[in-house]
Amino acid sequence: NIIIPITSRRIKMATQPLKYTVTHHRKQQHTHEAFITWIVEEHLPLAIPVFKKHGVLGYSLVIRHATVSQWRHETRTWKASTSWDFADFDCFLEYTIPDVQVVKNVMSDPDWQEAIKDQDDWVDMTKALVSLGHSTPYLLETGEVVNMPK
C-alpha cells in the first residue's frame, strides 16, 4: 500500500518545474541600494530576453530586508532559534525552470555574456551559493491549504 503513494509522488516531482536559486553578495565598494539598482535597471533588461529565449518559466529577485541586522539581534531571544543565523547576502535570484539544461543554455548564450558583462564589478561571486530543487506549496497566499495527505 505504501509503495503507490511514494511512486506517484516521485512521478509528480519528476514532472514539476525546478527552482534554481543563486545568492548574490555585492562587492563592498557598492551600497546595497546601488547594487539592487544595478541588477534591476542594468542587468535584468539584458537578461530577461535571454531567459525567455531559453524557456525560463519564472524569475524573481528576493532582496534582503533592510532590518536583517535588527532581526539578528531579536532572534537571539527566541528560544527555538538560538542556533539560527541569517544568511548574509544582498539578494537571491530564483529561477523556475523546466530542467537543468535551460541553465546550461542560458549560460552558453552570447547574449548572456553581454547581460553579465559588468558582473565582476558588482557581484562577489566567491560567496555565491546555488541551490536546485522542487518547490511544493502547502499554504497559498489565499489561505488555501494544498498538497496535504488526505
N, C-alpha and C positions, 0 to 999 in steps of 0.2 A: 504493500500500500504506500509506503513512504517513497519508493523509487519514482513513482509517477509525478508527484509534485516537484521533486528535485529535477527530474529530467525536463519537465515543462518549463521550470524556472531557467534552466541552462539554455534551452532553446530561445526563450524570450530574451535573455541577456545577450545572446549571440546576435540578435537582430536589432537590438537597441542601438541608438547612436551613442558614440563615446563622448566623454567630457575630457578635454585635454587642457591642462592649465599650466601656466608659466608665471612664476613670481618675478617681479621686476624691482630692483633697487636702483635708485638714481645715483649718479656719481655725485660726490659730496660738494662739488663746486656749484651745483644747481639746487635751488629751493624745491621743495615738494610741489608747490604750486606751479612753478615754471616747468617742471618735469611733466606733470599731468597735462599742462597746456601743450607742450611739445607733442606728446602722444596723440592727443585729441585733434589738434589743429594742423599738425605737420605730418605725422606718421600715418594716422588712420585714413586720411583721404587717398593716400597712395596704396595702403594695404588692403582696404576693403574690396576694391575691384579684383585684386588677386584672390582674395578669399572666395568671392562669388564665382570667379572663373573656374576654381578647382573644387567647388562643391562644399565649402564650409557651410554648415546649416545654421549656425548662430555664433555670435561673438559678443562677449560682454567684458567690460573693464570694471573690475572691482577695486575701488580706491580706498586705501587705508583711512579710517575715520580719524578726524582731527584730534579726538580726545583719547587716542590709544594710550598715551603716557598716563593720563588720569585714570583710565581703566586699569592699567597695570597696577597702580597703587591700590585702587579699590578692590581688585580681585584678591589681593593678599589677605583680605579679611574674610573672604568666602571660604568656609571650612572645606567644602567639597573640591575646591580648586587650588589648594596650596601648591600643587606641583605643576600647575599650568603656567605657560609662558605665552606671550603674544608673539606671533610671527612678525619679524621686523622687516617688512617690505613696504614699498610705497604703493604698489598695486599688484593685482594679478590679472592675467588675461585668461579668459575662459572661452574656449572654442567648443562648439558642438560639431562633431564630425561623423560621417558615416563609417569611416575606417581610417587606420593609421596611414594608409597610402596618400590620403589627402594632405597630411602634414608634409610628407616627402615631396609631393608635387608642388606645394606652395613654396617650400624652401629651395627647390631647384629652378623655380621660375625666374628668368632675368628681371621681370618687373618687381619681384620680391626684393632682389638685391638693391633696386632703386628705392624701395619703400623703407629699407633698413640702413640706408647709406650713412645716416647720422647716428646710428645706434651706439657706436663706440664712444661718441662724445657725451652721450646722455645716460646710458644704461651700464651698470656694473654687472656684466654677465658672469663674473666669477661667483656671484651669490645666487644666481638663478636656480630655482627648484622647479622641476617638471613633475606633473602627475598625469596619469591616464587611468580612466575607469568609467564605469557606468553610473548614471545618476538615476535613482529611483525615488520619486516623490512619495511621501506618505501623508503630508498635510499641505493642502493647497492654500494659496492666499485667500481664497473664498471661504476657508474654514472647512472645506470638504476633506474627509479622510479617505484616502485611496490606497490601493495595493496592499491592504492588510489581509492576512489569512482570515478566512471565514470561520 
